[in-house]
Amino acid sequence: MGRICLRVRLPGSSVYYHFKNKQAILDELLRHFESIATGFMTQLEQALTITQKTAEGKLLEQTCDCFFEKYLMDEYCNKVMRLLSLERFRNDEIQKIYDCWIFDKPLNFQTKVFSLLMSKGMLQTADSNYLAMKFYAPIYLFTQRQLFCGTLTDEQKQAFRGNAYEHIYNFFKEIEGL
């Protein structure tokens, strides 16, 4: 608590005026994070609805911008996700939140994207869950390696972008032959 107070430049006793304990601080951080993350998921879902009238490239561009730039590389969200990544081993509730925002929501969204692309005839019919997993696994790897490994730097962001976009290009090139 002392380090938190020093970091935000507050006297130690004033923190307890606003928060009952450390758990209350964590709960508020997570509430704020989930509010932001839900907003991003809403943007992605809206892009799916709009994209039903547009081409694949626009959806991909909107998805990458929202998920990569605004979510994974957002300073606040990135810090909370790194915290979740560490705390999930000690707290079952944190593990559930981590799984939800790192695995469940992104994979569910990607499954919808592939289903939409197949329904529009832009991809050959295949298992959309499998495609989502195959698409997302390297993204998750690059995220862990470059975005969740300490203080987020411009160099790490660029390395992530390079790897992620190369993967996306190769992924779509590969599945064209399915």
Buried (B, 14 or more C-beta within 10 A) or exposed (E): EEEEBEEEEEEEEEBEEEBEEEEEBBBEBBEEBBEBBEEBBEBBEEBBEEBEEEEBEEBBEBBBEBBBEBBBBBEEBBBBBBBBBEBBEEBEEBBEBBEBBBEEBBBBBBBBBBBBBBEBEBBEEEEBBEBBBBBBEBBBEBBEEBBBEEEBEEEBBEBBBEBBEEBBEEBBEEBEEE
